[in-house]
């Protein structure tokens, strides 16, 4: 079973990379861009009997290592 994990900075946390890319796009005349935030995407393949079990294990991984709970949020999408 696969799980997709999307990790983003929490609202209110300054996204320096996102700001730099947004500024660069502005210099390339993409003036319609209002905001840009950069995050991370991970695709995990796990052994698991069901989606709930996989989601629980991936949640443990995020809390233990994959995400920094102080400044990052994460979203898990289980793909069967």
N, C-alpha and C positions, 0 to 999 in steps of 0.2 A: 504494500500500500504506500502511496506517496503523500507527502505533506508539503505544502508551500508555506513558507514563513516570510512575512513582510515586516521589516523592522524600520521604524521611522522615529525621528526625534519628536518628543512631546511638544505640544503647542507651548509657545513661550520660550523654548530653547532656541538660541540663535543658531541658524543653519549657515555656517560660514561657506561651506562648499556650494550650497544652493544659491547663496547670494552671489558668489563669484561667477557661477555659470549663468545666472540670470543677467548679471552685468555684461558678461561677454556676449550673450545673445542680443542684448540691447545695442551693443556696438555694431552688431551685424544686421541691424535694422529690423529686429523682431520686436517692435515696440508694443505690440498687443499683449505681451506677456505680463501678467499682473503679479504672479507669485510662482516660485519654484522651490520645491524641497527635495532633497536627495536622501534616499534611504538605501536599504539593502534587501536583497531577495535571496532566499535559500530554498533549494528543492531537495528534500530528504526522501529517501526510500527506506522504509522500515518493514520489519516483520511485525505483523499485528493481526489479531483475530477480527477486530472490528474498528470502525471509525472512532468510537469513543475511547478505546484503548490507545490508539495511535495519537489522538488529540491530547490525551492525558500525558503521554510520554514526551511528546514534543513540547508541551507546556512546561514540563519539568526541565527539559533542555534549555528552553528560553530563560527560565528563571535562574538556572544554574550557571549558564555560560553565554548563550547566544545573544542575549539582550542585556543592556544595562538598565535596570528598572528605575534608576534615578532620573535618567534623561531620555529614555527610549520607550516607545510603545511597540507592541507586536500584535500581529494578526495571523492566525493559523487557518489554513484552508486544507482540509483533508480531501484527497482525490482518490477515489476508489478505482 
